[in-house]
Amino acid sequence: MIGSGRSTIFIEDMQIGMVRSMEKLVTTRDIELFAEVSNDHNPVHLDEDYARDTIFKGRIAHGMLTAALISAVVGERLPGHGTVYLRQSMAFLAPVRPGDTVRAEVEVTAIDLGRSRVGLATRCLVGGVVVLRGDALVRAPSRA
């Protein structure tokens, strides 16, 4: 993954509008490994001949594989190590295909210092196309 590096940003240092991201090239091997881990062997992900006859006209990555990239940004970049996921909502807007580079981004939208909670806008893009959009609530690490 490519991005701004691993970090922990304490809730006391966060500001509304702060953004962190990372990029990942989604490979056929990633899709195969995700199928094994998730036990989701839907042929739209694994069989090009089958997938060619679907609305996608070819293989696509699992939506939750794309969503896992948001988890990576939350756990590694913003807030980073020590973060606890509380809630995530998302909408899948376009397919991700083997060979696509996905940029996963999170943006701080709300900060509750008293409860150590942070609201995040979440999104994934391929090129300029938003393929996933949502929001998350996390418990962020604190210096206290």
DSSP file (Angstrom, degrees, kcal/mol; ACC not computed):
  #  RESIDUE AA STRUCTURE BP1 BP2  ACC     N-H-->O    O-->H-N    N-H-->O    O-->H-N    TCO  KAPPA ALPHA  PHI   PSI    X-CA   Y-CA   Z-CA
    1    1 A M              0   0    0      0, 0.0     2,-0.4     0, 0.0    23,-0.2   0.000 360.0 360.0 360.0 145.3    0.0    0.0    0.0
    2    2 A I  E     +A   23   0A   0     21,-2.2    21,-3.0     3,-0.0     2,-0.3  -0.882 360.0  97.9-112.3 142.7    1.1    3.5   -0.8
    3    3 A G  E    S-A   22   0A   0     -2,-0.4    19,-0.2    19,-0.2     3,-0.1  -0.983  80.7 -45.8 171.1-159.4    0.3    6.5    1.3
    4    4 A S  S    S-     0   0    0     17,-0.9    18,-0.1    -2,-0.3    -2,-0.0   0.319  86.5-102.8 -88.0   9.0    1.5    8.9    4.0
    5    5 A G        -     0   0    0      2,-0.0    -1,-0.2     0, 0.0     2,-0.1   0.001  45.2 -53.5  95.0 160.9    2.9    6.3    6.4
    6    6 A R        +     0   0    0     -3,-0.1     2,-0.3    74,-0.0    71,-0.2  -0.442  67.6 142.3 -74.2 143.6    1.8    4.6    9.6
    7    7 A S        -     0   0    0     69,-2.7    74,-0.8    -2,-0.1     2,-0.4  -0.986  44.9-127.5-166.6 168.7    0.8    6.8   12.5
    8    8 A T  B     -F   80   0B   0     -2,-0.3     2,-0.6    72,-0.2    72,-0.2  -0.992  19.5-164.4-127.3 126.8   -1.4    7.3   15.5
    9    9 A I        -     0   0    0     70,-3.6     5,-0.1    -2,-0.4     2,-0.0  -0.946  19.1-136.1-110.5 114.4   -3.1   10.7   15.7
   10   10 A F    >   -     0   0    0     -2,-0.6     3,-2.1     1,-0.1     4,-0.5  -0.355  19.9-116.7 -68.7 149.2   -4.5   11.3   19.2
   11   11 A I  G >  S+     0   0    0    130,-2.8     3,-1.2     1,-0.3   131,-0.1   0.830 114.5  62.7 -56.3 -33.7   -8.0   12.7   19.4
   12   12 A E  G 3  S+     0   0    0      1,-0.2    -1,-0.3   129,-0.2   130,-0.1   0.718 105.2  47.3 -65.5 -19.8   -6.6   15.9   21.0
   13   13 A D  G <  S+     0   0    0     -3,-2.1    -1,-0.2     2,-0.0    -2,-0.2   0.419  91.1 106.7-101.2  -0.6   -4.6   16.6   17.8
   14   14 A M    <   -     0   0    0     -3,-1.2     2,-0.3    -4,-0.5    97,-0.0  -0.446  46.9-168.0 -81.9 153.7   -7.4   16.0   15.3
   15   15 A Q    >   -     0   0    0     -2,-0.1     3,-2.0    95,-0.0    93,-0.3  -0.985  34.2 -96.3-135.8 147.2   -9.2   18.8   13.4
   16   16 A I  T 3  S+     0   0    0     -2,-0.3    93,-0.2     1,-0.3     3,-0.1  -0.401 113.6  29.8 -57.5 135.0  -12.4   18.7   11.4
   17   17 A G  T 3  S+     0   0    0     91,-2.8    -1,-0.3     1,-0.3    92,-0.1   0.279  81.4 143.7  94.7 -10.5  -11.5   18.3    7.8
   18   18 A M    <   -     0   0    0     -3,-2.0    90,-2.6    90,-0.1     2,-0.4  -0.417  31.2-166.1 -62.5 135.7   -8.3   16.3    8.5
   19   19 A V  E     + B   0 107A   0     88,-0.2     2,-0.3    -3,-0.1    88,-0.2  -0.969  16.4 177.1-129.8 141.1   -7.8   13.6    5.7
   20   20 A R  E     + B   0 106A   0     86,-1.9    86,-2.3    -2,-0.4     2,-0.3  -0.973  11.9 170.1-136.9 153.9   -5.6   10.5    5.4
   21   21 A S  E     - B   0 105A   0     -2,-0.3   -17,-0.9    84,-0.2     2,-0.3  -0.937  17.9-161.5-151.6 170.0   -5.5    8.0    2.6
   22   22 A M  E     -AB   3 104A   0     82,-1.8    82,-2.8    -2,-0.3     2,-0.3  -0.968  14.9-138.4-152.7 159.4   -3.7    5.0    1.1
   23   23 A E  E     -AB   2 103A   0    -21,-3.0   -21,-2.2    -2,-0.3     2,-0.3  -0.905  15.8-176.5-120.6 149.0   -3.7    3.3   -2.3
   24   24 A K  E     - B   0 102A   0     78,-2.2    78,-3.1    -2,-0.3     2,-0.6  -0.981  24.8-134.8-145.9 132.2   -3.7   -0.3   -3.2
   25   25 A L  E     - B   0 101A   0     -2,-0.3     2,-0.6    76,-0.3    76,-0.3  -0.776  28.7-138.3 -79.7 120.7   -3.5   -2.1   -6.5
   26   26 A V        -     0   0    0     74,-3.1    73,-3.8    -2,-0.6    74,-0.3  -0.744  26.5-169.7 -87.1 118.7   -6.1   -4.8   -6.4
   27   27 A T     >  -     0   0    0     -2,-0.6     4,-1.8    71,-0.2     5,-0.1  -0.595  37.8-110.5-105.4 165.6   -4.8   -8.0   -7.9
   28   28 A T  H  > S+     0   0    0      1,-0.2     4,-2.5    -2,-0.2     5,-0.2   0.895 121.4  55.3 -57.9 -40.6   -6.3  -11.4   -8.8
   29   29 A R  H  > S+     0   0    0      1,-0.2     4,-2.9     2,-0.2     5,-0.2   0.901 103.5  53.8 -62.1 -41.2   -4.4  -12.9   -5.9
   30   30 A D  H  > S+     0   0    0      1,-0.2     4,-2.5     2,-0.2    -1,-0.2   0.921 110.5  47.3 -57.0 -44.1   -6.0  -10.4   -3.5
   31   31 A I  H  X S+     0   0    0     -4,-1.8     4,-2.2     2,-0.2    -2,-0.2   0.912 112.5  48.8 -66.0 -42.9   -9.4  -11.4   -4.7
   32   32 A E  H  X S+     0   0    0     -4,-2.5     4,-1.9     2,-0.2    -2,-0.2   0.920 112.9  47.5 -62.9 -43.9   -8.6  -15.1   -4.4
   33   33 A L  H  X S+     0   0    0     -4,-2.9     4,-2.6     2,-0.2    -2,-0.2   0.901 111.0  51.1 -64.4 -40.8   -7.2  -14.6   -0.9
   34   34 A F  H  X S+     0   0    0     -4,-2.5     4,-2.9    -5,-0.2     6,-0.4   0.896 107.4  53.9 -64.3 -38.7  -10.3  -12.6    0.1
   35   35 A A  H  X>S+     0   0    0     -4,-2.2     4,-1.5     1,-0.2     5,-0.6   0.906 111.2  46.4 -60.3 -41.2  -12.5  -15.4   -1.2
   36   36 A E  H  <5S+     0   0    0     -4,-1.9    -2,-0.2     2,-0.2    -1,-0.2   0.931 116.0  43.5 -67.3 -45.9  -10.6  -17.9    1.0
   37   37 A V  H  <5S+     0   0    0     -4,-2.6    -2,-0.2     1,-0.2    -1,-0.2   0.909 123.5  36.0 -66.9 -42.4  -10.7  -15.7    4.1
   38   38 A S  H  <5S-     0   0    0     -4,-2.9    -1,-0.2    -5,-0.2    -2,-0.2   0.644  98.9-131.3 -87.1 -15.9  -14.4  -14.7    3.7
   39   39 A N  T  <5 +     0   0    0     -4,-1.5     2,-0.8    -5,-0.3    -3,-0.2   0.735  63.1 136.8  66.2  23.7  -15.6  -18.0    2.3
   40   40 A D      < +     0   0    0     -5,-0.6    -1,-0.2    -6,-0.4    -2,-0.1  -0.870  20.4 165.8-103.0 100.5  -17.3  -16.0   -0.4
   41   41 A H        +     0   0    0     -2,-0.8     5,-0.1    -3,-0.1    -1,-0.1  -0.072  10.8 159.7-107.3  31.3  -16.6  -17.9   -3.7
   42   42 A N    >>  -     0   0    0      1,-0.2     3,-2.1     2,-0.1     4,-0.8  -0.339  44.4-132.3 -53.9 128.2  -19.2  -16.2   -5.8
   43   43 A P  H 3> S+     0   0    0      0, 0.0     4,-2.7     0, 0.0     8,-0.4   0.680 100.3  75.9 -64.7 -15.8  -18.1  -16.8   -9.4
   44   44 A V  H 34 S+     0   0    0      1,-0.2    16,-1.8     2,-0.2    -2,-0.1   0.768 105.3  38.5 -63.4 -21.2  -18.5  -13.1  -10.3
   45   45 A H  H <4 S+     0   0    0     -3,-2.1    -1,-0.2    14,-0.2     3,-0.1   0.726 130.3  26.1 -94.0 -26.4  -15.3  -12.6   -8.4
   46   46 A L  H  < S+     0   0    0     -4,-0.8     2,-0.6     1,-0.2    -2,-0.2   0.602 108.2  62.9-119.4 -15.4  -13.4  -15.8   -9.5
   47   47 A D     X  -     0   0    0     -4,-2.7     4,-3.0     1,-0.2     5,-0.2  -0.914  51.6-168.6-125.9 105.7  -14.6  -16.9  -12.9
   48   48 A E  H  > S+     0   0    0     -2,-0.6     4,-2.2     1,-0.2    -1,-0.2   0.882  89.7  53.3 -61.0 -40.8  -14.1  -14.6  -15.9
   49   49 A D  H  > S+     0   0    0      2,-0.2     4,-0.6     1,-0.2    -1,-0.2   0.933 114.2  42.1 -61.5 -45.6  -16.3  -16.7  -18.2
   50   50 A Y  H >4 S+     0   0    0      1,-0.2     3,-1.3     2,-0.2    -2,-0.2   0.950 115.1  50.1 -63.1 -49.6  -19.2  -16.6  -15.7
   51   51 A A  H >< S+     0   0    0     -4,-3.0     3,-1.8    -8,-0.4     7,-1.1   0.787  97.7  67.9 -64.5 -29.1  -18.6  -12.9  -14.8
   52   52 A R  H 3< S+     0   0    0     -4,-2.2    -1,-0.3     5,-0.3    -2,-0.2   0.797  99.3  52.1 -61.0 -28.4  -18.6  -11.8  -18.5
   53   53 A D  T << S+     0   0    0     -3,-1.3    -1,-0.3    -4,-0.6    -2,-0.2   0.290  97.3  86.6 -92.8   9.8  -22.3  -12.7  -18.7
   54   54 A T  S X  S-     0   0    0     -3,-1.8     3,-1.4    -4,-0.1    -3,-0.0  -0.448  99.7 -93.2 -99.4 177.0  -23.3  -10.6  -15.7
   55   55 A I  T 3  S+     0   0    0      1,-0.3    -3,-0.1    -2,-0.1    -1,-0.0   0.701 125.5  59.8 -61.8 -17.9  -24.2   -6.9  -15.5
   56   56 A F  T 3  S-     0   0    0     -5,-0.2    -1,-0.3     2,-0.1    -4,-0.1   0.655  94.6-143.7 -86.9 -16.1  -20.5   -6.3  -14.7
   57   57 A K  S <  S+     0   0    0     -3,-1.4    -5,-0.3    -6,-0.5     2,-0.2   0.754  73.9  18.2  59.4  26.8  -19.2   -7.8  -18.0
   58   58 A G  S    S-     0   0    0     -7,-1.1    -2,-0.1    -8,-0.1   -10,-0.1  -0.871 104.1 -45.8 160.0 171.5  -16.2   -9.2  -16.2
   59   59 A R        -     0   0    0     -2,-0.2     2,-0.3   -14,-0.1   -14,-0.2  -0.229  49.6-168.9 -63.4 146.9  -14.7  -10.1  -12.8
   60   60 A I        -     0   0    0    -16,-1.8    37,-0.3    37,-0.2     2,-0.1  -0.951  23.8-108.5-132.9 155.5  -15.0   -7.7   -9.9
   61   61 A A        -     0   0    0     35,-3.7    35,-0.4    -2,-0.3     2,-0.1  -0.447  48.2 -89.4 -74.6 154.7  -13.5   -7.6   -6.5
   62   62 A H    >>  -     0   0    0      1,-0.1     4,-1.5    -2,-0.1     3,-0.6  -0.413  31.6-129.9 -60.0 138.5  -15.6   -8.3   -3.4
   63   63 A G  H 3> S+     0   0    0      1,-0.2     4,-2.2     2,-0.2    -1,-0.1   0.885 109.3  54.7 -58.8 -38.0  -17.2   -5.2   -2.2
   64   64 A M  H 3> S+     0   0    0      2,-0.2     4,-1.8     1,-0.2    -1,-0.2   0.742  99.8  60.1 -72.5 -21.3  -16.0   -5.9    1.3
   65   65 A L  H <> S+     0   0    0     -3,-0.6     4,-0.7     2,-0.2    -1,-0.2   0.933 108.2  45.4 -65.1 -45.3  -12.4   -6.2    0.1
   66   66 A T  H >X S+     0   0    0     -4,-1.5     3,-1.2     1,-0.2     4,-0.6   0.924 111.9  51.7 -60.7 -44.7  -12.8   -2.6   -1.1
   67   67 A A  H >X S+     0   0    0     -4,-2.2     4,-1.4     1,-0.3     3,-1.0   0.836  98.8  65.4 -62.3 -32.8  -14.3   -1.7    2.3
   68   68 A A  H 3X S+     0   0    0     -4,-1.8     4,-1.8     1,-0.3    -1,-0.3   0.770  91.3  64.2 -62.3 -24.4  -11.4   -3.4    4.1
   69   69 A L  H <X S+     0   0    0     -3,-1.2     4,-1.8    -4,-0.7    -1,-0.3   0.842  98.6  53.7 -68.5 -31.8   -9.2   -0.7    2.7
   70   70 A I  H <X S+     0   0    0     -3,-1.0     4,-2.6    -4,-0.6    -2,-0.2   0.930 106.5  52.6 -62.5 -45.2  -11.1    1.9    4.7
   71   71 A S  H  X S+     0   0    0     -4,-1.4     4,-2.7     1,-0.2    -2,-0.2   0.879 106.0  54.6 -57.6 -38.4  -10.4   -0.2    7.8
   72   72 A A  H  X S+     0   0    0     -4,-1.8     4,-1.8     2,-0.2     5,-0.3   0.908 108.9  46.7 -63.2 -42.2   -6.7   -0.1    6.9
   73   73 A V  H  X>S+     0   0    0     -4,-1.8     4,-2.8     2,-0.2     5,-2.4   0.935 114.3  48.0 -65.3 -44.6   -6.7    3.7    6.8
   74   74 A V  H  <5S+     0   0    0     -4,-2.6     6,-2.5     1,-0.2    -2,-0.2   0.913 118.1  40.9 -61.1 -43.5   -8.6    3.9   10.1
   75   75 A G  H  <5S+     0   0    0     -4,-2.7    -1,-0.2    -5,-0.2    -2,-0.2   0.698 129.1  26.6 -81.0 -19.8   -6.3    1.4   11.8
   76   76 A E  H  <5S+     0   0    0     -4,-1.8   -69,-2.7     4,-0.2     5,-0.3   0.670 133.1  15.2-115.2 -23.2   -3.0    2.7   10.3
   77   77 A R  T  <5S+     0   0    0     -4,-2.8    -3,-0.2    -5,-0.3    -4,-0.1   0.760 111.1  49.7-124.9 -45.8   -3.4    6.4    9.5
   78   78 A L  S   <S-     0   0    0     -5,-2.4    -1,-0.2   -70,-0.1    -2,-0.1  -0.839 140.1 -14.8-153.0 107.0   -6.4    8.2   11.0
   79   79 A P  S    S-     0   0    0      0, 0.0   -70,-3.6     0, 0.0     2,-0.3  -0.946 105.3-174.6 -72.4 -28.9   -6.8    7.8   13.9
   80   80 A G  B >   +F    8   0B   0     -6,-2.5     3,-1.8   -72,-0.2   -72,-0.2  -0.753  42.1  19.1 110.9-157.7   -4.3    4.9   13.6
   81   81 A H  T 3  S+     0   0    0    -74,-0.8     3,-0.1    -2,-0.3    -5,-0.1  -0.213 122.1  29.0 -56.4 135.2   -3.1    2.3   16.1
   82   82 A G  T 3  S+     0   0    0      1,-0.3    -1,-0.3    -7,-0.1     2,-0.2   0.343  85.5 137.8  95.0  -4.9   -5.4    1.9   19.1
   83   83 A T    <   -     0   0    0     -3,-1.8     2,-0.5    -8,-0.2    -1,-0.3  -0.491  40.5-152.8 -74.0 142.5   -8.5    2.9   17.2
   84   84 A V  E     -C  139   0A   0     55,-2.3    55,-2.9    -2,-0.2     2,-0.3  -0.978  13.1-133.2-118.3 121.7  -11.7    0.9   17.9
   85   85 A Y  E     +C  138   0A   0     -2,-0.5    53,-0.2    53,-0.2     3,-0.1  -0.551  29.6 169.3 -69.9 131.9  -14.3    0.7   15.2
   86   86 A L  E     -     0   0A   0     51,-2.4     2,-0.3     1,-0.4    52,-0.2   0.699  63.0  -5.4-110.5 -36.8  -17.9    1.3   16.5
   87   87 A R  E     -C  137   0A   0     50,-1.9    50,-2.4     2,-0.0    -1,-0.4  -0.985  52.6-175.5-160.6 147.0  -19.9    1.7   13.4
   88   88 A Q  E     -C  136   0A   0     -2,-0.3     2,-0.3    48,-0.2    48,-0.2  -0.964   2.3-176.0-146.5 130.7  -19.6    1.9    9.6
   89   89 A S  E     +C  135   0A   0     46,-2.8    46,-1.4    -2,-0.3     2,-0.3  -0.931  15.7 170.4-118.9 152.0  -22.2    2.5    6.9
   90   90 A M  E     -C  134   0A   0     -2,-0.3     2,-0.4    44,-0.2    44,-0.3  -0.998  27.4-149.0-159.2 155.7  -21.4    2.3    3.2
   91   91 A A  E     -C  133   0A   0     42,-2.8    42,-2.1    -2,-0.3     2,-0.6  -0.997  19.7-139.1-125.9 133.1  -22.9    2.3   -0.3
   92   92 A F  E     +C  132   0A   0     -2,-0.4    40,-0.3    40,-0.2    39,-0.1  -0.837  27.2 171.3 -93.1 118.9  -21.2    0.5   -3.1
   93   93 A L        +     0   0    0     38,-2.5    39,-0.2    -2,-0.6    -1,-0.1   0.691  59.2   5.4-106.3 -23.8  -21.4    2.8   -6.2
   94   94 A A  S    S-     0   0    0     37,-1.3    -1,-0.3    35,-0.1     2,-0.1  -0.983  80.0 -94.6-158.6 154.6  -19.3    1.1   -8.9
   95   95 A P        -     0   0    0      0, 0.0     2,-0.5     0, 0.0   -33,-0.1  -0.351  23.7-142.4 -75.2 154.5  -17.3   -2.1   -9.3
   96   96 A V        -     0   0    0    -35,-0.4   -35,-3.7    -2,-0.1   -30,-0.1  -0.967  22.7-160.3-111.3 132.5  -13.6   -2.6   -8.6
   97   97 A R    >   -     0   0    0     -2,-0.5     3,-2.4   -37,-0.3   -71,-0.2  -0.755  31.9 -83.7-113.0 156.8  -11.8   -4.8  -11.0
   98   98 A P  T 3  S+     0   0    0      0, 0.0   -71,-0.2     0, 0.0     3,-0.1  -0.378 120.0  31.0 -54.7 133.6   -8.6   -6.8  -10.9
   99   99 A G  T 3  S+     0   0    0    -73,-3.8     2,-0.2     1,-0.4   -72,-0.1   0.264  90.2 126.4  96.6 -10.9   -5.8   -4.3  -11.9
  100  100 A D    <   -     0   0    0     -3,-2.4   -74,-3.1   -74,-0.3     2,-0.6  -0.560  56.2-137.1 -78.0 143.6   -7.6   -1.2  -10.5
  101  101 A T  E     -B   25   0A   0    -76,-0.3    26,-0.6    -2,-0.2     2,-0.5  -0.917  20.9-155.9 -99.2 120.7   -5.8    1.0   -8.0
  102  102 A V  E     -BD  24 126A   0    -78,-3.1   -78,-2.2    -2,-0.6     2,-0.6  -0.834   6.5-156.6-100.9 130.9   -8.1    1.9   -5.2
  103  103 A R  E     -BD  23 125A   0     22,-2.9    22,-2.3    -2,-0.5     2,-0.5  -0.940  11.6-162.2-104.5 114.6   -7.5    5.1   -3.1
  104  104 A A  E     -BD  22 124A   0    -82,-2.8   -82,-1.8    -2,-0.6     2,-0.3  -0.849  12.8-177.7 -98.9 131.7   -9.2    4.8    0.3
  105  105 A E  E     -BD  21 123A   0     18,-3.1    18,-2.1    -2,-0.5     2,-0.4  -0.964  15.7-168.5-131.7 145.0   -9.8    8.0    2.2
  106  106 A V  E     -BD  20 122A   0    -86,-2.3   -86,-1.9    -2,-0.3     2,-0.4  -0.989   7.2-167.5-128.6 144.4  -11.1    9.0    5.6
  107  107 A E  E     -BD  19 121A   0     14,-2.3    14,-2.9    -2,-0.4     2,-0.3  -0.998  25.8-118.4-133.7 131.3  -12.0   12.6    6.6
  108  108 A V  E     + D   0 120A   0    -90,-2.6   -91,-2.8    -2,-0.4    12,-0.2  -0.526  38.2 163.5 -69.9 125.3  -12.7   13.8   10.1
  109  109 A T  E     +     0   0A   0     10,-3.0     2,-0.3     1,-0.4    11,-0.2   0.574  63.7  17.1-116.6 -18.9  -16.3   15.2   10.3
  110  110 A A  E     - D   0 119A   0      9,-1.3     9,-2.3   -95,-0.1     2,-0.4  -0.986  56.7-161.5-156.5 145.4  -17.0   15.3   14.1
  111  111 A I  E     - D   0 118A   0     -2,-0.3     2,-0.5     7,-0.2     7,-0.2  -0.994   5.0-175.9-133.8 126.3  -15.0   15.1   17.3
  112  112 A D  E >>> - D   0 117A   0      5,-3.1     5,-1.9    -2,-0.4     4,-0.9  -0.853   4.6-179.6-120.1  91.1  -16.4   14.2   20.7
  113  113 A L  G >45S+     0   0    0     -2,-0.5     3,-0.6     1,-0.2    -1,-0.1   0.876  78.1  58.9 -59.6 -40.0  -13.4   14.7   23.2
  114  114 A G  G 345S+     0   0    0      1,-0.2    -1,-0.2     2,-0.1    -2,-0.0   0.828 118.7  28.9 -61.3 -33.9  -15.5   13.7   26.2
  115  115 A R  G <45S-     0   0    0     -3,-0.6    -1,-0.2     2,-0.1    -2,-0.2   0.363 105.0-122.8-107.4   2.5  -16.3   10.3   24.8
  116  116 A S  T <<5 +     0   0    0     -4,-0.9    24,-2.4    -3,-0.6     2,-0.4   0.847  63.8 144.3  57.2  37.1  -13.2    9.9   22.6
  117  117 A R  E   < -DE 112 139A   0     -5,-1.9    -5,-3.1    22,-0.2     2,-0.4  -0.850  32.0-168.8-111.7 144.8  -15.3    9.4   19.5
  118  118 A V  E     -DE 111 138A   0     20,-2.5    20,-2.3    -2,-0.4     2,-0.4  -0.997  13.2-144.4-132.9 131.1  -14.6   10.6   16.0
  119  119 A G  E     -DE 110 137A   0     -9,-2.3   -10,-3.0    -2,-0.4    -9,-1.3  -0.776  22.6-167.9 -90.7 138.5  -17.0   10.7   13.0
  120  120 A L  E     -DE 108 136A   0     16,-2.7    16,-2.6    -2,-0.4     2,-0.4  -0.988  22.0-141.5-131.3 135.2  -15.4   10.0    9.7
  121  121 A A  E     -DE 107 135A   0    -14,-2.9   -14,-2.3    -2,-0.4     2,-0.4  -0.816  31.3-161.6 -83.9 135.0  -16.5   10.4    6.1
  122  122 A T  E     +DE 106 134A   0     12,-2.6    12,-2.7    -2,-0.4     2,-0.3  -0.936  17.6 158.7-123.9 144.3  -15.2    7.4    4.2
  123  123 A R  E     -DE 105 133A   0    -18,-2.1   -18,-3.1    -2,-0.4     2,-0.4  -0.989  24.3-152.5-159.3 154.1  -14.7    6.8    0.5
  124  124 A C  E     -DE 104 132A   0      8,-2.3     7,-2.7    -2,-0.3     8,-1.5  -0.992  18.3-168.8-128.1 139.6  -12.9    4.7   -2.1
  125  125 A L  E     -DE 103 130A   0    -22,-2.3   -22,-2.9    -2,-0.4     2,-0.5  -0.956  19.6-159.8-129.4 146.6  -12.0    5.9   -5.5
  126  126 A V  E >  S-DE 102 129A   0      3,-2.5     3,-2.1    -2,-0.4     2,-0.3  -0.980  82.4 -38.7-120.1 113.9  -10.7    4.3   -8.7
  127  127 A G  T 3  S-     0   0    0    -26,-0.6   -24,-0.1    -2,-0.5    -2,-0.0  -0.564 126.1 -30.9  62.4-130.7   -9.3    7.1  -10.8
  128  128 A G  T 3  S+     0   0    0     -2,-0.3     2,-0.5    -3,-0.1    -1,-0.3   0.325 116.3 106.6 -96.4   7.6  -11.8    9.9  -10.2
  129  129 A V  E <   - E   0 126A   0     -3,-2.1    -3,-2.5     2,-0.0     2,-0.6  -0.769  67.5-136.0 -95.4 124.8  -14.7    7.6   -9.7
  130  130 A V  E     + E   0 125A   0     -2,-0.5    -5,-0.3    -5,-0.2     3,-0.1  -0.685  27.4 173.0 -76.4 118.5  -16.1    7.1   -6.2
  131  131 A V  E     +     0   0A   0     -7,-2.7   -38,-2.5    -2,-0.6   -37,-1.3   0.632  67.9  22.5-102.0 -18.4  -16.7    3.4   -5.9
  132  132 A L  E     +CE  92 124A   0     -8,-1.5    -8,-2.3   -40,-0.3     2,-0.3  -0.987  64.0 178.1-148.3 138.1  -17.7    3.3   -2.2
  133  133 A R  E     +CE  91 123A   0    -42,-2.1   -42,-2.8    -2,-0.3     2,-0.3  -0.998  22.4 115.2-141.0 142.4  -19.0    6.1    0.1
  134  134 A G  E     -CE  90 122A   0    -12,-2.7   -12,-2.6    -2,-0.3     2,-0.3  -0.939  46.1-103.5-172.9-163.3  -20.0    6.0    3.7
  135  135 A D  E     -CE  89 121A   0    -46,-1.4   -46,-2.8    -2,-0.3     2,-0.3  -0.985  22.6-162.3-146.3 156.4  -19.4    7.2    7.2
  136  136 A A  E     -CE  88 120A   0    -16,-2.6   -16,-2.7    -2,-0.3     2,-0.4  -0.930  12.0-149.3-136.8 157.5  -17.8    5.7   10.3
  137  137 A L  E     +CE  87 119A   0    -50,-2.4   -51,-2.4    -2,-0.3   -50,-1.9  -0.999  27.1 174.7-126.7 128.1  -17.8    6.2   14.1
  138  138 A V  E     -CE  85 118A   0    -20,-2.3   -20,-2.5    -2,-0.4     2,-0.7  -0.916  36.1-123.3-131.3 157.2  -14.6    5.2   15.9
  139  139 A R  E     -CE  84 117A   0    -55,-2.9   -55,-2.3    -2,-0.3   -22,-0.2  -0.916  40.2-151.4 -96.3 117.5  -13.2    5.5   19.4
  140  140 A A        -     0   0    0    -24,-2.4   -57,-0.1    -2,-0.7  -130,-0.1  -0.605  18.4 -98.8 -95.3 149.6   -9.9    7.3   18.9
  141  141 A P        -     0   0    0      0, 0.0  -130,-2.8     0, 0.0     2,-0.3  -0.331  40.3-159.4 -61.8 146.0   -6.8    7.0   21.0
  142  142 A S        -     0   0    0   -132,-0.2  -132,-0.0  -131,-0.1   -29,-0.0  -0.927  27.3-134.4-127.2 151.5   -6.3    9.7   23.6
  143  143 A R              0   0    0     -2,-0.3    -1,-0.1     1,-0.2  -133,-0.0   0.781 360.0 360.0 -69.4 -26.4   -3.2   11.0   25.5
  144  144 A A              0   0    0     -3,-0.0    -1,-0.2     0, 0.0     0, 0.0   0.492 360.0 360.0 -68.7 360.0   -5.3   10.9   28.7
